[in-house]
Structure formats: structure tokens, C-alpha cells
Amino acid sequence: MKRIGFFALSSKSCDRRFAGLTLWAILGMVIWCPSVLVFADSPHLSADSPREFSARLVWKTGGRIAKALLFVKKDRYRIEPAGGIRTELGYASVTIVRLDEQKIWYVLSQRRMVVSVPLTSDYLLPFSVQLEGETSRTVIGDSVVGDQPALLYEVVVQNRFGQTERFFEWVDPDRNILLKLLSQDRDWFVEYHHVVLSPQPDYFFEAPLGYRTIEAQEAQVPRG
């Protein structure tokens, strides 16, 4: 599990300061793939990304596989991880990523509280078929992701550190949307199952009414 420390927390609705608050992410909740993220008109989604959709999200990172429900609306998305995220204040059943505000919100329903932290690349998901720094793309052939027909590619990219990285990429050939991305160089993949292109309600991506919002900074805490 990844341990994340919060410090300098404050709330407009409460003058209390919280010290020593930590959040333990279950099953490697943090997704790391900065070398393949593509956002046109940064930080918005790429032009070839679906603008609004829902899907079942499956990913592997740090040797663990996790699942969640995913809802995407233009420059924001909502992740509902199976089992939630365990924190010292209770379980956060929802994580909302707001690219427009450069924020991540952890929703703690039992305490009617939202913990807001600055956005980092750790929380960004790849949605675009075109990868940043892509130098070559080779068609391998027909494949499937779950029960969804797909076209499989091998893609080579040069990341922002000048290093070459290779990916297998599965694309829905009819809708031209990303279904799965797997790194050949790292123990990492992300999949989107049962992708439904449809308008998503605005309230999915807002703090629930009556919840107090606590602003925080997020700091990495050494393991152990």
C-alpha cells in the first residue's frame, strides 16, 4: 500500500487544524503513467479521447491489480474503487479528479467531508489513443479486451526523460477509443471494460451538498 501524508490542512467551515492525517491507498490506488499522458489544451483531454463516458476500470501497478467504476466528463473524472480507500478518518468511497482546478478530492461519506489536495501526475489516467512522444506504431492484429473486439498495436514512445518505452495498445476499431494500455518495460497496465459513450451528470464531479471541504497538501511518506 502507498502511504500519503497530508499537512497544513484547513477548512473554511471549521477552524480546527488536523495533524498527522494519513491516507492509506488500497491495492495501489495511485496510477503512475506520466510518459503516456496526452492532454490537448492542457490539462484537458486529447482531441481523440472520448469526451464523456463510463467504464469499468482495471489496472495493475506495484504488483497489485485493482478495480473501480470510472466516469469521465471532459476535464474531470470520478473513480469509485472497489472497497474504497481506507484513511484514518474513515473510508473514502469516491475520488474526484478535477483537471480544471488542478485538484483531487477524496470524499469521506461517513464524516460528510471532502479532503482536497493538489493534482499530481500520479493521478492522471491515459484516455487517448495517440501517446505523447510516440515515435512509431505497428499493427499486430485483431484481439479482444474482455468481450470487446480490439485492434492490437505495438507503440514506441520517447518519454520526457529522453528514454524509449514500448507499449502494447488495444483500440476499439469502430469507435477509435483506448481499451487497454500495457507497458512492456514496467509492471503496469490499465484497462477500460464496458465503455459506454454517454453524457455524465455534472453532480458526479462536484463535492456533495452539505459536505465541508478541507484543503491540504500531500507529501510522500517513506515506507516503513
RAKA-V859761 format. One record per residue. N is the residue number from 1. RES is the residue in three letters. SS is DSSP state (@ for helix, = for strand, . for the rest). PSI is psi as a letter, one per 40 degrees, with the letter a starting at -180 (* if undefined). OMEGA is omega as a letter, one per 30 degrees, with the letter a starting at -180 (* if undefined). Layout:
# RAKA-V859761
N&RES&SS&PSI&OMEGA, N&RES&SS&PSI&OMEGA
This chain:
# RAKA-V859761
1&MET&.&i&a, 2&LYS&=&h&l, 3&ARG&=&h&a, 4&ILE&=&h&l, 5&GLY&=&i&l, 6&PHE&=&i&l, 7&PHE&=&i&a, 8&ALA&=&f&l, 9&LEU&=&i&l, 10&SER&=&i&l, 11&SER&=&h&l, 12&LYS&.&d&a, 13&SER&.&e&a, 14&CYS&=&h&a, 15&ASP&.&e&a, 16&ARG&.&i&l, 17&ARG&.&h&a, 18&PHE&.&h&a, 19&ALA&.&i&l, 20&GLY&.&f&l, 21&LEU&.&h&l, 22&THR&=&i&l, 23&LEU&=&h&l, 24&TRP&=&h&a, 25&ALA&=&h&a, 26&ILE&.&h&l, 27&LEU&.&f&l, 28&GLY&.&f&a, 29&MET&.&d&a, 30&VAL&.&h&a, 31&ILE&.&h&a, 32&TRP&.&h&l, 33&CYS&.&f&a, 34&PRO&@&d&a, 35&SER&@&e&a, 36&VAL&@&e&a, 37&LEU&.&h&a, 38&VAL&.&h&l, 39&PHE&.&h&l, 40&ALA&.&i&a, 41&ASP&.&f&a, 42&SER&.&h&g, 43&PRO&.&f&a, 44&HIS&.&i&a, 45&LEU&.&i&l, 46&SER&.&i&a, 47&ALA&.&d&a, 48&ASP&.&e&l, 49&SER&.&i&l, 50&PRO&.&h&a, 51&ARG&.&d&l, 52&GLU&=&h&l, 53&PHE&=&i&l, 54&SER&=&i&a, 55&ALA&=&i&l, 56&ARG&=&h&a, 57&LEU&=&h&l, 58&VAL&=&h&l, 59&TRP&=&i&l, 60&LYS&=&h&l, 61&THR&=&i&a, 62&GLY&.&f&l, 63&GLY&.&e&a, 64&ARG&=&i&l, 65&ILE&=&h&a, 66&ALA&=&i&a, 67&LYS&=&i&l, 68&ALA&=&i&l, 69&LEU&=&i&a, 70&LEU&=&h&l, 71&PHE&=&h&a, 72&VAL&=&h&l, 73&LYS&=&g&l, 74&LYS&.&b&a, 75&ASP&.&f&l, 76&ARG&=&i&l, 77&TYR&=&i&a, 78&ARG&=&h&l, 79&ILE&=&h&l, 80&GLU&=&g&a, 81&PRO&=&i&l, 82&ALA&.&h&a, 83&GLY&.&e&l, 84&GLY&.&a&l, 85&ILE&=&h&a, 86&ARG&=&h&l, 87&THR&=&i&l, 88&GLU&.&e&l, 89&LEU&.&e&a, 90&GLY&=&a&a, 91&TYR&=&h&l, 92&ALA&=&h&a, 93&SER&.&e&a, 94&VAL&=&h&l, 95&THR&=&h&l, 96&ILE&=&h&l, 97&VAL&=&h&a, 98&ARG&=&g&l, 99&LEU&.&d&a, 100&ASP&.&d&l, 101&GLU&.&e&a, 102&GLN&.&f&a, 103&LYS&=&i&l, 104&ILE&=&h&a, 105&TRP&=&h&l, 106&TYR&=&h&a, 107&VAL&=&h&l, 108&LEU&=&g&a, 109&SER&@&d&a, 110&GLN&@&d&l, 111&ARG&@&e&a, 112&ARG&.&f&a, 113&MET&=&i&l, 114&VAL&=&h&l, 115&VAL&=&h&a, 116&SER&=&h&l, 117&VAL&=&i&l, 118&PRO&=&i&l, 119&LEU&.&h&l, 120&THR&.&i&a, 121&SER&@&e&l, 122&ASP&@&d&a, 123&TYR&@&e&a, 124&LEU&.&i&l, 125&LEU&.&i&l, 126&PRO&.&h&l, 127&PHE&.&e&a, 128&SER&.&i&l, 129&VAL&.&d&l, 130&GLN&.&h&a, 131&LEU&.&i&l, 132&GLU&.&h&l, 133&GLY&.&e&a, 134&GLU&=&h&l, 135&THR&=&d&l, 136&SER&=&i&l, 137&ARG&=&h&a, 138&THR&=&h&l, 139&VAL&=&h&l, 140&ILE&=&d&l, 141&GLY&=&a&a, 142&ASP&=&i&a, 143&SER&=&a&l, 144&VAL&=&i&l, 145&VAL&=&h&a, 146&GLY&.&b&l, 147&ASP&.&e&a, 148&GLN&=&h&l, 149&PRO&=&i&a, 150&ALA&=&i&l, 151&LEU&=&h&a, 152&LEU&=&h&l, 153&TYR&=&i&l, 154&GLU&=&h&a, 155&VAL&=&h&l, 156&VAL&=&h&l, 157&VAL&=&i&l, 158&GLN&=&h&a, 159&ASN&.&i&a, 160&ARG&.&e&l, 161&PHE&.&e&l, 162&GLY&.&e&a, 163&GLN&.&i&l, 164&THR&=&h&l, 165&GLU&=&i&a, 166&ARG&=&i&l, 167&PHE&=&i&l, 168&PHE&=&h&a, 169&GLU&=&h&l, 170&TRP&=&h&a, 171&VAL&=&h&l, 172&ASP&=&h&a, 173&PRO&.&d&a, 174&ASP&.&d&a, 175&ARG&.&e&a, 176&ASN&.&f&l, 177&ILE&=&i&a, 178&LEU&=&h&l, 179&LEU&=&d&a, 180&LYS&=&i&l, 181&LEU&=&h&a, 182&LEU&=&h&l, 183&SER&=&h&l, 184&GLN&.&e&a, 185&ASP&.&e&a, 186&ARG&.&i&l, 187&ASP&.&g&a, 188&TRP&.&h&l, 189&PHE&=&i&l, 190&VAL&=&h&a, 191&GLU&=&i&l, 192&TYR&=&h&a, 193&HIS&=&i&l, 194&HIS&=&f&a, 195&VAL&=&h&l, 196&VAL&=&h&l, 197&LEU&=&h&a, 198&SER&.&i&l, 199&PRO&.&i&l, 200&GLN&.&h&a, 201&PRO&.&i&a, 202&ASP&@&d&a, 203&TYR&@&e&l, 204&PHE&@&d&a, 205&PHE&@&e&l, 206&GLU&.&i&l, 207&ALA&.&h&a, 208&PRO&.&i&l, 209&LEU&.&h&l, 210&GLY&.&e&l, 211&TYR&.&h&l, 212&ARG&=&i&a, 213&THR&=&h&l, 214&ILE&=&h&l, 215&GLU&=&h&a, 216&ALA&=&i&l, 217&GLN&=&i&a, 218&GLU&=&h&a, 219&ALA&=&h&l, 220&GLN&=&h&l, 221&VAL&.&h&a, 222&PRO&.&i&l, 223&ARG&.&i&l, 224&GLY&.&*&*
